[in-house]
Amino acid sequence: MNRSTSIVLALILILVVGVGAWLATRPKDDTSSRPSTTQTTPPPATPTPTPPASAAGSTITYDNNGFNPSAVTVKAGQTLTFTNKSGGTIQPSSDPHPQHTDNAELNVGSISKGQSKSVTPSRTGTFGMHDHLNPSHTLTVTVE
């Protein structure tokens, strides 16, 4: 083997070793420079049924027909979320109307159309509620 062939083979060997070392030391899952391929699905356009109470709590939807569901049970410390899908402002409040004294934890305050508010009741019992602005729309909340 002549001298120039030896030099070329030595350079190729150095190049292979260098590339191998670079590949061995770089991060194995570097996704920070790659564009995300995760796609998100937009929420459904129509209201979905209210799920039963879970460890996270429960959601009550209010529309022009009133509260849905009209009775809900949550454990003390769980979140109770009120979502307003009506055409105007609502004000979920504990009975009796207009004093709202049965369980002040459930006096949510005003919720604009399209908005939600949550409360986390700790006082156990069964409590009547209503929309202060439309007291004929009622709801029963049981806190266990």
C-alpha positions as CSV (number, residue, x, y, z in Angstrom):
1,M,0.0,0.0,0.0
2,N,1.4,3.4,-0.9
3,R,1.6,6.4,1.3
4,S,-1.3,8.4,-0.3
5,T,-3.7,5.4,0.1
6,S,-2.7,5.1,3.7
7,I,-3.4,8.8,4.3
8,V,-6.9,8.5,2.6
9,L,-7.8,5.5,4.7
10,A,-6.6,7.3,7.9
11,L,-8.8,10.3,7.1
12,I,-11.8,8.1,6.4
13,L,-11.2,6.3,9.7
14,I,-11.0,9.6,11.6
15,L,-14.2,10.8,9.9
16,V,-16.1,7.6,10.8
17,V,-14.9,7.7,14.4
18,G,-15.8,11.4,14.7
19,V,-19.3,11.0,13.3
20,G,-19.9,7.9,15.5
21,A,-18.8,9.9,18.6
22,W,-21.0,12.8,17.6
23,L,-24.0,10.5,17.2
24,A,-23.3,8.8,20.5
25,T,-23.2,12.0,22.5
26,R,-26.1,14.0,21.0
27,P,-29.6,13.8,22.8
28,K,-31.6,10.8,21.6
29,D,-35.1,12.5,21.5
30,D,-34.5,16.1,20.8
31,T,-38.0,17.3,19.7
32,S,-37.5,20.9,20.7
33,S,-36.4,21.9,17.2
34,R,-39.0,19.8,15.4
35,P,-42.5,21.2,14.6
36,S,-45.3,19.8,16.6
37,T,-47.5,17.2,14.9
38,T,-50.1,17.1,17.6
39,Q,-53.5,18.2,16.4
40,T,-56.2,19.5,18.7
41,T,-59.9,19.0,18.1
42,P,-62.1,22.0,18.6
43,P,-64.9,21.6,21.2
44,P,-68.3,20.4,19.9
45,A,-70.6,23.2,18.7
46,T,-73.6,21.8,20.5
47,P,-73.9,21.3,24.3
48,T,-72.9,17.9,25.6
49,P,-74.8,16.1,28.4
50,T,-73.6,16.9,31.9
51,P,-71.5,14.0,33.2
52,P,-72.2,12.5,36.6
53,A,-70.3,13.8,39.6
54,S,-66.7,12.5,39.7
55,A,-63.6,13.1,41.8
56,A,-63.3,16.4,40.1
57,G,-66.8,17.5,40.9
58,S,-69.8,18.3,38.7
59,T,-70.9,20.8,36.1
60,I,-74.4,22.4,36.0
61,T,-75.4,24.0,32.8
62,Y,-78.0,26.8,32.8
63,D,-79.9,27.7,29.6
64,N,-83.1,29.5,28.9
65,N,-85.1,26.5,30.3
66,G,-83.2,26.5,33.7
67,F,-80.6,24.3,35.4
68,N,-79.5,21.0,33.9
69,P,-79.4,18.7,35.7
70,S,-81.9,20.0,38.2
71,A,-80.4,17.9,41.0
72,V,-76.7,17.1,41.7
73,T,-74.7,15.4,44.4
74,V,-71.1,16.2,45.1
75,K,-68.7,15.3,48.0
76,A,-67.6,18.1,50.3
77,G,-64.5,19.7,48.8
78,Q,-65.4,18.9,45.2
79,T,-65.8,21.6,42.7
80,L,-69.3,22.6,41.5
81,T,-69.1,24.5,38.2
82,F,-72.0,26.6,36.8
83,T,-71.9,27.2,33.0
84,N,-74.2,29.9,31.6
85,K,-75.5,28.9,28.1
86,S,-78.5,31.2,28.3
87,G,-79.0,34.5,26.5
88,G,-78.3,36.7,29.5
89,T,-76.7,37.0,33.0
90,I,-77.6,34.5,35.7
91,Q,-77.0,34.5,39.5
92,P,-77.2,31.0,41.1
93,S,-78.0,31.4,44.7
94,S,-79.0,29.3,47.7
95,D,-82.6,29.4,49.0
96,P,-84.7,31.1,50.3
97,H,-85.2,33.9,47.8
98,P,-84.1,36.7,48.2
99,Q,-82.1,36.1,51.4
100,H,-79.9,33.3,50.1
101,T,-79.0,32.0,53.6
102,D,-79.3,28.2,53.4
103,N,-75.7,27.8,52.3
104,A,-73.7,30.9,51.5
105,E,-71.0,28.7,49.9
106,L,-73.4,28.1,47.0
107,N,-74.1,31.8,46.4
108,V,-72.1,32.0,43.1
109,G,-72.7,35.6,42.1
110,S,-73.4,36.9,38.6
111,I,-72.3,34.8,35.6
112,S,-72.4,36.5,32.1
113,K,-73.7,34.5,29.1
114,G,-71.1,32.1,27.8
115,Q,-69.1,32.2,31.1
116,S,-68.6,29.7,34.0
117,K,-67.9,30.1,37.7
118,S,-67.1,27.4,40.3
119,V,-67.6,26.9,44.0
120,T,-66.2,24.3,46.4
121,P,-68.8,23.6,49.1
122,S,-67.7,22.0,52.4
123,R,-70.9,22.2,54.4
124,T,-72.8,19.0,54.0
125,G,-76.6,18.7,53.5
126,T,-79.2,19.1,50.8
127,F,-79.8,22.7,49.7
128,G,-82.3,24.3,47.4
129,M,-81.0,26.8,44.8
130,H,-82.5,29.1,42.3
131,D,-81.5,31.8,39.8
132,H,-81.8,35.0,41.7
133,L,-82.8,36.8,38.5
134,N,-85.4,34.1,37.6
135,P,-86.4,32.4,40.9
136,S,-88.7,30.0,39.2
137,H,-85.6,28.1,37.8
138,T,-84.6,25.9,40.7
139,L,-81.9,23.3,41.5
140,T,-81.2,20.9,44.4
141,V,-77.6,20.4,45.5
142,T,-76.6,17.6,47.9
143,V,-73.2,17.9,49.5
144,E,-72.1,14.6,51.1
